[in-house]
């Protein structure tokens, strides 16, 4: 099996874990863990795992000229990205999050045009417009508010912030991935992310009642730390070593399918016509925006 095939499988694995995470993480928020407290668990837990494993791989130092990019990637990928997603998930629904998360490839296309001068064709412009129409449909539609989804428009808006930051993270971390071992990179990104977010996350972390928490909630927390954080970031870094950022981001096509099916199977969300229309608009828009143009003859 060649490296490209393994990279594709890694990207699919990360997307599958993310798809299930929408429902699993939502199941323990905010009853057992509030969103920002969850982020402290994710960052500290993943940083600890990466540091432990890093002792068994060749040691390397981050070059002085790269620390600025490392800091930027930590802020985008580990702080704003995670905080906005989990806060959004506590306010909205698993299906909304799994649908809006696939805006990431559109943001990658836009940011690639800005920062690495990739060409934006008319087809991509149409795709971007359709994707944002679908996103606005979900944000502006007056969905029924419930105890588990108290502010759906705000939650959906935070999902868009999450997608934008993760798209930017994929672009900026690509150059670092080409220079450093994944464990070296991840241990520093998560450590910096944990330090920066500490003042925001610590108060909600202190509110966690570990002694009275049921086993299924502990299992969900373990899934989020080990699978959704440690494994997915590792899988994505490996995929980025062998694939373009736009290719890796395009695997988020699978997230709404996995996320919607898992949420429905677990009885944690429901579909309606607005969600279906928005999902197809976004998916078709992402397809148009991320499809490679035909080479000119």
One Martini backbone bead per residue (centre of mass of N, CA, C, O) as a GRO file, in nm:
protein
  297
    1UNK     BB    1   0.093   0.039   0.026
    2UNK     BB    2   0.081   0.355  -0.038
    3UNK     BB    3   0.098   0.674   0.088
    4UNK     BB    4  -0.156   0.789  -0.049
    5UNK     BB    5  -0.355   0.574   0.049
    6UNK     BB    6  -0.305   0.618   0.351
    7UNK     BB    7  -0.386   0.917   0.348
    8UNK     BB    8  -0.679   0.869   0.262
    9UNK     BB    9  -0.753   0.687   0.504
   10UNK     BB   10  -0.692   0.902   0.716
   11UNK     BB   11  -0.902   1.110   0.620
   12UNK     BB   12  -1.146   0.920   0.654
   13UNK     BB   13  -1.105   0.862   0.955
   14UNK     BB   14  -1.135   1.154   1.053
   15UNK     BB   15  -1.422   1.203   0.936
   16UNK     BB   16  -1.566   0.976   1.092
   17UNK     BB   17  -1.506   1.080   1.374
   18UNK     BB   18  -1.636   1.357   1.337
   19UNK     BB   19  -1.923   1.263   1.265
   20UNK     BB   20  -1.970   1.127   1.552
   21UNK     BB   21  -1.900   1.369   1.743
   22UNK     BB   22  -2.153   1.548   1.727
   23UNK     BB   23  -2.317   1.348   1.916
   24UNK     BB   24  -2.128   1.267   2.150
   25UNK     BB   25  -2.061   1.551   2.261
   26UNK     BB   26  -2.356   1.653   2.293
   27UNK     BB   27  -2.436   1.435   2.519
   28UNK     BB   28  -2.244   1.607   2.752
   29UNK     BB   29  -2.376   1.880   2.661
   30UNK     BB   30  -2.387   2.062   2.961
   31UNK     BB   31  -2.436   1.854   3.190
   32UNK     BB   32  -2.117   1.759   3.244
   33UNK     BB   33  -1.987   1.951   3.012
   34UNK     BB   34  -1.860   2.231   2.919
   35UNK     BB   35  -1.721   2.352   2.639
   36UNK     BB   36  -1.455   2.480   2.763
   37UNK     BB   37  -1.384   2.239   2.944
   38UNK     BB   38  -1.348   2.044   2.706
   39UNK     BB   39  -1.104   2.188   2.578
   40UNK     BB   40  -0.907   2.138   2.806
   41UNK     BB   41  -0.915   1.831   2.782
   42UNK     BB   42  -0.818   1.814   2.490
   43UNK     BB   43  -0.547   1.970   2.503
   44UNK     BB   44  -0.413   1.829   2.745
   45UNK     BB   45  -0.453   1.537   2.653
   46UNK     BB   46  -0.306   1.556   2.377
   47UNK     BB   47  -0.038   1.673   2.474
   48UNK     BB   48   0.035   1.434   2.654
   49UNK     BB   49   0.038   1.216   2.433
   50UNK     BB   50   0.251   1.350   2.245
   51UNK     BB   51   0.480   1.366   2.453
   52UNK     BB   52   0.504   1.064   2.517
   53UNK     BB   53   0.565   0.974   2.217
   54UNK     BB   54   0.812   1.168   2.148
   55UNK     BB   55   1.031   0.991   2.308
   56UNK     BB   56   1.020   0.760   2.051
   57UNK     BB   57   1.133   0.984   1.869
   58UNK     BB   58   1.300   1.188   1.696
   59UNK     BB   59   1.469   1.465   1.777
   60UNK     BB   60   1.348   1.812   1.738
   61UNK     BB   61   1.372   2.147   1.634
   62UNK     BB   62   1.240   2.451   1.620
   63UNK     BB   63   1.269   2.699   1.425
   64UNK     BB   64   1.274   3.031   1.467
   65UNK     BB   65   1.115   3.106   1.192
   66UNK     BB   66   0.855   2.903   1.279
   67UNK     BB   67   0.705   3.010   1.540
   68UNK     BB   68   0.491   3.195   1.414
   69UNK     BB   69   0.337   2.966   1.265
   70UNK     BB   70   0.282   2.792   1.510
   71UNK     BB   71   0.111   3.001   1.659
   72UNK     BB   72  -0.105   3.038   1.441
   73UNK     BB   73  -0.196   2.737   1.431
   74UNK     BB   74  -0.283   2.719   1.727
   75UNK     BB   75  -0.501   2.937   1.717
   76UNK     BB   76  -0.669   2.817   1.481
   77UNK     BB   77  -0.670   2.487   1.548
   78UNK     BB   78  -0.687   2.494   1.893
   79UNK     BB   79  -0.871   2.743   1.969
   80UNK     BB   80  -1.092   2.871   1.785
   81UNK     BB   81  -1.194   2.613   1.658
   82UNK     BB   82  -1.278   2.463   1.923
   83UNK     BB   83  -1.445   2.678   2.072
   84UNK     BB   84  -1.658   2.726   1.845
   85UNK     BB   85  -1.761   2.438   1.812
   86UNK     BB   86  -1.850   2.368   2.111
   87UNK     BB   87  -2.030   2.612   2.150
   88UNK     BB   88  -2.212   2.554   1.907
   89UNK     BB   89  -2.304   2.266   2.000
   90UNK     BB   90  -2.449   2.376   2.265
   91UNK     BB   91  -2.663   2.558   2.075
   92UNK     BB   92  -2.709   2.331   1.874
   93UNK     BB   93  -2.689   2.073   1.629
   94UNK     BB   94  -2.554   1.793   1.487
   95UNK     BB   95  -2.654   1.843   1.194
   96UNK     BB   96  -2.563   2.134   1.160
   97UNK     BB   97  -2.260   2.077   1.209
   98UNK     BB   98  -2.220   1.858   0.980
   99UNK     BB   99  -2.295   2.060   0.752
  100UNK     BB  100  -2.117   2.326   0.809
  101UNK     BB  101  -1.829   2.190   0.804
  102UNK     BB  102  -1.822   2.179   0.472
  103UNK     BB  103  -1.703   2.477   0.432
  104UNK     BB  104  -1.397   2.439   0.439
  105UNK     BB  105  -1.324   2.409   0.130
  106UNK     BB  106  -1.412   2.696   0.059
  107UNK     BB  107  -1.206   2.842   0.240
  108UNK     BB  108  -0.959   2.718   0.107
  109UNK     BB  109  -1.001   2.847  -0.168
  110UNK     BB  110  -0.999   3.143  -0.078
  111UNK     BB  111  -0.724   3.138   0.081
  112UNK     BB  112  -0.551   3.034  -0.155
  113UNK     BB  113  -0.596   3.285  -0.331
  114UNK     BB  114  -0.466   3.485  -0.126
  115UNK     BB  115  -0.185   3.325  -0.030
  116UNK     BB  116  -0.124   3.118  -0.310
  117UNK     BB  117  -0.263   3.204  -0.587
  118UNK     BB  118  -0.516   3.062  -0.658
  119UNK     BB  119  -0.745   2.998  -0.890
  120UNK     BB  120  -1.064   3.154  -0.962
  121UNK     BB  121  -1.342   3.037  -1.094
  122UNK     BB  122  -1.664   3.050  -1.185
  123UNK     BB  123  -1.742   2.780  -1.058
  124UNK     BB  124  -1.631   2.852  -0.777
  125UNK     BB  125  -1.810   3.096  -0.727
  126UNK     BB  126  -2.077   2.944  -0.739
  127UNK     BB  127  -2.008   2.747  -0.509
  128UNK     BB  128  -1.972   2.960  -0.288
  129UNK     BB  129  -2.257   3.080  -0.304
  130UNK     BB  130  -2.416   2.818  -0.246
  131UNK     BB  131  -2.287   2.756   0.028
  132UNK     BB  132  -2.384   3.025   0.168
  133UNK     BB  133  -2.683   2.984   0.127
  134UNK     BB  134  -2.700   2.727   0.297
  135UNK     BB  135  -2.593   2.854   0.558
  136UNK     BB  136  -2.808   3.081   0.583
  137UNK     BB  137  -3.050   2.894   0.604
  138UNK     BB  138  -2.969   2.781   0.884
  139UNK     BB  139  -2.933   3.051   1.041
  140UNK     BB  140  -3.223   3.202   0.963
  141UNK     BB  141  -3.384   2.978   1.048
  142UNK     BB  142  -3.666   2.921   1.260
  143UNK     BB  143  -3.598   2.722   1.489
  144UNK     BB  144  -3.660   2.513   1.738
  145UNK     BB  145  -3.628   2.568   2.064
  146UNK     BB  146  -3.417   2.410   2.309
  147UNK     BB  147  -3.237   2.291   2.566
  148UNK     BB  148  -3.016   2.164   2.354
  149UNK     BB  149  -3.100   2.436   2.156
  150UNK     BB  150  -3.097   2.771   2.246
  151UNK     BB  151  -2.897   2.893   1.983
  152UNK     BB  152  -2.882   2.832   1.662
  153UNK     BB  153  -2.768   3.079   1.506
  154UNK     BB  154  -2.511   3.109   1.680
  155UNK     BB  155  -2.408   2.821   1.648
  156UNK     BB  156  -2.386   2.831   1.334
  157UNK     BB  157  -2.184   3.068   1.327
  158UNK     BB  158  -1.958   2.912   1.480
  159UNK     BB  159  -1.919   2.696   1.261
  160UNK     BB  160  -1.802   2.895   1.054
  161UNK     BB  161  -1.559   2.977   1.217
  162UNK     BB  162  -1.445   2.693   1.234
  163UNK     BB  163  -1.407   2.647   0.926
  164UNK     BB  164  -1.222   2.886   0.872
  165UNK     BB  165  -0.991   2.808   1.072
  166UNK     BB  166  -0.937   2.522   0.960
  167UNK     BB  167  -0.866   2.610   0.675
  168UNK     BB  168  -0.625   2.789   0.758
  169UNK     BB  169  -0.467   2.570   0.904
  170UNK     BB  170  -0.415   2.383   0.657
  171UNK     BB  171  -0.244   2.591   0.504
  172UNK     BB  172  -0.022   2.677   0.727
  173UNK     BB  173   0.071   2.375   0.813
  174UNK     BB  174   0.194   2.253   0.555
  175UNK     BB  175   0.490   2.362   0.582
  176UNK     BB  176   0.547   2.218   0.854
  177UNK     BB  177   0.497   1.923   0.761
  178UNK     BB  178   0.751   1.930   0.560
  179UNK     BB  179   0.971   1.971   0.824
  180UNK     BB  180   0.814   1.787   1.042
  181UNK     BB  181   0.727   1.587   1.276
  182UNK     BB  182   0.419   1.520   1.390
  183UNK     BB  183   0.490   1.506   1.700
  184UNK     BB  184   0.639   1.770   1.721
  185UNK     BB  185   0.409   1.952   1.625
  186UNK     BB  186   0.171   1.861   1.815
  187UNK     BB  187   0.296   1.918   2.095
  188UNK     BB  188   0.317   2.228   2.046
  189UNK     BB  189   0.033   2.307   1.954
  190UNK     BB  190  -0.116   2.199   2.213
  191UNK     BB  191   0.044   2.351   2.426
  192UNK     BB  192  -0.017   2.637   2.325
  193UNK     BB  193  -0.326   2.607   2.326
  194UNK     BB  194  -0.352   2.552   2.633
  195UNK     BB  195  -0.227   2.819   2.732
  196UNK     BB  196  -0.410   3.026   2.583
  197UNK     BB  197  -0.698   2.889   2.689
  198UNK     BB  198  -0.693   2.877   3.001
  199UNK     BB  199  -0.854   3.141   3.090
  200UNK     BB  200  -1.123   3.027   2.944
  201UNK     BB  201  -1.142   2.707   3.056
  202UNK     BB  202  -1.100   2.663   3.370
  203UNK     BB  203  -1.375   2.729   3.503
  204UNK     BB  204  -1.533   2.493   3.362
  205UNK     BB  205  -1.353   2.264   3.458
  206UNK     BB  206  -1.415   2.302   3.771
  207UNK     BB  207  -1.732   2.208   3.732
  208UNK     BB  208  -1.663   1.924   3.722
  209UNK     BB  209  -1.831   1.608   3.820
  210UNK     BB  210  -1.668   1.321   3.860
  211UNK     BB  211  -1.817   1.147   4.085
  212UNK     BB  212  -2.118   1.169   3.920
  213UNK     BB  213  -2.025   1.045   3.660
  214UNK     BB  214  -2.106   0.856   3.415
  215UNK     BB  215  -1.976   0.619   3.204
  216UNK     BB  216  -2.081   0.734   2.929
  217UNK     BB  217  -1.951   1.015   2.970
  218UNK     BB  218  -1.659   0.917   2.998
  219UNK     BB  219  -1.653   0.783   2.718
  220UNK     BB  220  -1.701   1.043   2.556
  221UNK     BB  221  -1.452   1.194   2.654
  222UNK     BB  222  -1.246   0.986   2.555
  223UNK     BB  223  -1.322   1.007   2.257
  224UNK     BB  224  -1.252   1.309   2.219
  225UNK     BB  225  -0.952   1.292   2.302
  226UNK     BB  226  -0.849   1.042   2.134
  227UNK     BB  227  -1.004   1.069   1.860
  228UNK     BB  228  -1.091   1.376   1.791
  229UNK     BB  229  -0.793   1.471   1.860
  230UNK     BB  230  -0.545   1.286   1.836
  231UNK     BB  231  -0.614   1.120   1.572
  232UNK     BB  232  -0.715   1.339   1.371
  233UNK     BB  233  -0.461   1.520   1.373
  234UNK     BB  234  -0.273   1.294   1.286
  235UNK     BB  235  -0.414   1.216   1.023
  236UNK     BB  236  -0.402   1.501   0.890
  237UNK     BB  237  -0.097   1.530   0.890
  238UNK     BB  238  -0.040   1.284   0.718
  239UNK     BB  239  -0.210   1.371   0.475
  240UNK     BB  240  -0.050   1.645   0.424
  241UNK     BB  241   0.219   1.500   0.330
  242UNK     BB  242   0.049   1.373   0.052
  243UNK     BB  243  -0.157   1.617   0.038
  244UNK     BB  244  -0.358   1.857  -0.024
  245UNK     BB  245  -0.548   2.076   0.146
  246UNK     BB  246  -0.797   2.056  -0.047
  247UNK     BB  247  -0.818   1.746  -0.032
  248UNK     BB  248  -0.852   1.709   0.272
  249UNK     BB  249  -1.106   1.897   0.298
  250UNK     BB  250  -1.295   1.726   0.098
  251UNK     BB  251  -1.365   1.494   0.312
  252UNK     BB  252  -1.609   1.657   0.444
  253UNK     BB  253  -1.837   1.540   0.271
  254UNK     BB  254  -1.890   1.291   0.474
  255UNK     BB  255  -1.998   1.420   0.737
  256UNK     BB  256  -2.308   1.454   0.690
  257UNK     BB  257  -2.364   1.158   0.647
  258UNK     BB  258  -2.251   1.050   0.914
  259UNK     BB  259  -2.383   1.256   1.110
  260UNK     BB  260  -2.681   1.211   1.036
  261UNK     BB  261  -2.702   0.902   1.070
  262UNK     BB  262  -2.604   0.895   1.367
  263UNK     BB  263  -2.814   1.088   1.490
  264UNK     BB  264  -3.063   0.921   1.402
  265UNK     BB  265  -2.981   0.646   1.528
  266UNK     BB  266  -2.960   0.793   1.828
  267UNK     BB  267  -3.196   1.015   1.857
  268UNK     BB  268  -3.060   1.339   1.847
  269UNK     BB  269  -3.217   1.403   1.573
  270UNK     BB  270  -3.369   1.587   1.293
  271UNK     BB  271  -3.534   1.608   0.991
  272UNK     BB  272  -3.577   1.862   0.738
  273UNK     BB  273  -3.619   2.052   0.462
  274UNK     BB  274  -3.407   2.268   0.532
  275UNK     BB  275  -3.167   2.080   0.587
  276UNK     BB  276  -3.167   1.939   0.312
  277UNK     BB  277  -3.129   2.187   0.132
  278UNK     BB  278  -2.871   2.294   0.268
  279UNK     BB  279  -2.698   2.043   0.222
  280UNK     BB  280  -2.709   2.044  -0.093
  281UNK     BB  281  -2.598   2.326  -0.139
  282UNK     BB  282  -2.326   2.281   0.001
  283UNK     BB  283  -2.228   2.026  -0.148
  284UNK     BB  284  -2.243   2.147  -0.435
  285UNK     BB  285  -2.065   2.394  -0.376
  286UNK     BB  286  -1.812   2.233  -0.293
  287UNK     BB  287  -1.779   2.078  -0.555
  288UNK     BB  288  -1.734   2.328  -0.737
  289UNK     BB  289  -1.499   2.465  -0.567
  290UNK     BB  290  -1.298   2.186  -0.555
  291UNK     BB  291  -1.282   2.136  -0.844
  292UNK     BB  292  -1.081   2.065  -1.087
  293UNK     BB  293  -0.958   2.197  -1.352
  294UNK     BB  294  -0.923   2.168  -1.674
  295UNK     BB  295  -0.685   2.121  -1.883
  296UNK     BB  296  -0.540   2.297  -2.116
  297UNK     BB  297  -0.475   2.238  -2.471
   0.00000   0.00000   0.00000
